[in-house]
Structure formats: C-alpha cells, structure tokens
Amino acid sequence: MSERDEDAALVRRVQAGDRRAFDALVRKYQQKILQLIMRYVHDPEAAQDVAQEAFIKAYRGLKGFRGDSAFYTWLYRIAINAAKNYLASKARKVPDSDVETSDAELMEGADSMRDQGTPERELLSDEIKRTVLRAVEELPEDLRTAITLREVEGMSYDQIAEAMGCPIGTVRSRIFRAREAIDRHLEPLLRESARRGGKKAESQA
C-alpha cells in the first residue's frame, strides 16, 4: 500500500469517528509541518501554536475532504495559510523566501559547483549558497513557491499543481523559469571558476 493509500485509509477512519486515526496522522506529519511553518514563523513557541492550529483546522475540515489530492498536499496548504494568517495578525511581513540557506544546497546548479578539499573551493561553495538564496528571494512569488515545493519539499509536479491550484503545465513552466533565473545568477561564478581553474592549470604545467 502506498503512503497516499495509507493516509486515505486513516482519513476514512477519522471521517467515521475514529479520533485515534487522526492522532496517527498528527504523529506522522507534525515534525514536517512544524519545520514548514518555522520558515515563516521564526519564534519556536509561536510556530508550535500555529502548527497546532493547522492540525485543528485540518481535523475540522476532514469531513469535507474528498481525497482529490493527497492528504499531505491538502494539509500543506492549510499549514501555509495558518502561518500567513498568523503573520498578518501580527502585522508582520510574510518572508520573501521559503528557502533558508541550508536549503539552497538543494537547488539545481549548486552541486556541480561544490568541490571539497581546498579553502578556495569552500569559499566558492559559500558564495554559491548565498547567490542561489539571493536568486530565489528575487523570484516572483509563483516561481519561488513552485521551485521551493519541488527542490526543498520534494513534491511531485502533480502535488505542486494541487497545492498551487494550477495545471501541471503551468507548474513545469514556473519551475523551468525559476531554474533559468537561478542559472543566470550562477553563470558569472561558473565563468570565474573556470577562468581561475584554467590559470591554475597553466601555472602548474
């Protein structure tokens, strides 16, 4: 049985009045949802409250859940909305980026630039992380959300389409444009790295 089928079975039990089945869903996803919310709400105690609110809303809304999307995709949307509502209630600006520095390593292009073993490469790796993060922050919200769901959350294109409420073709286009924009930011670093590598090879010849 797939994870989606397992979740669907638990959801049906909840809808039939089995509260323990919902407790099982909470245990399964509470850490993941908390980590998601903390990308918006940086106060750990407040993030816990928002996560609890998200699960309460999910529990109340499960009666109307028809299984058109995966349970986690549905729960993800609820958690994001709960985090944004919390920030709005506190008159705080929603973060421009869902991606933290540690997540930047997952973005396409970073792996090909990383080479451990020399101080120069380690410095370059740090610069790449900052560059990718900055590139993601500058993306329009729709592109930023799509690339984050794909590269950080590891969602499939179908799941992203469900989460964002748009056709899968639109998701593919947004991710392509996001990666293209990130690559444009990385291109000067790639050229500089190649130039330095060429000069070093010449000096050693």
Secondary structure, 3 states (H helix, E strand, C coil): CCHHHHHHHHHHHHHCCCHHHHHHHHHHHHHHHHHHHCCCCCCHHHHHHHHHHHHHHHHHHHHHCCCCCCHHHHHHHHHHHHHHHHHHHCCCCCCCCCCCHHHHHHCCCHHHHCCCCCHHHHHHHHHHHHHHHHHHHCCCHHHHHHHHHHHCCCCCHHHHHHHHCCCHHHHHHHHHHHHHHHHHHHHHHHHHHHHHHHHHHHHHC
